Amino acid sequence: MFTLVAYDHLMTFADELELVWRRKFTVATWLFLTVSAWCYSARMRNVYLTGYRIATTASSLFG
């Protein structure tokens, strides 16, 4: 799963630079950045708490 997320991020990074970072910050920009940061932090929290195992349910991520 991590490999797919990393691949997706690498493939869309150029678009993210153009569409998010190089434009005026709007509510949509802040929403995108908030959701992105939340997903990244949830993944890192999961890696830390489970010892690098991939979560299979939402309860293992947030419980």
N, C-alpha and C positions, 0 to 999 in steps of 0.2 A: 504494500500500500504506500509506504513512504516513497518508493521509487516512482510510482505513478504521480504522486503529488509533486515531487521534485521535478519530474519531466514536464508536467503541466506548467509549473511555475517558470521553468526555463524557456518553454516555448511561447509563453504569453508575456514575458518580461518586457520586451520591446514595446508591445501594445500598451502595457501598464505605464511605462515611462511617458509615452506620448499622450495617452488619454487621461492619466491621473496626475502625474507629478509635474507636467509642464503646462498645466492649465490653472485657471483661477480656482481656488478652493470653494466648493459649494457644499450644500447639505449632502448631495450624492457622493461627493468626494470623501467627506468625513465618514459617511456611512460605510463606504467601501473600505476605507482604512481601518475603521473600528472592527468590522467583521473579519477582515484579514488578520489583524492583530489578535483578535479573540481566538480564531481558529489555530493560529500558530502557537499561541500560549497554551491552548487546550492540548495540543499535540505534545508540546514539550512537558507539560504537567503529566500527561499520560506516560511518556517515556520515563520520566523520573520516578513516578509512583509504581510502575509495573516492572521496572528493570528491563526496558527495551522490548517488552512484549506488545503486540498490536492489540488494541482494544476491539472487541467484537460487539459490544453493546454500549448504549449510552450510559447505563448505570456504572460500568467500569471506568468510564471517562470522568463522570461527575459525582460518583457516589462515594 
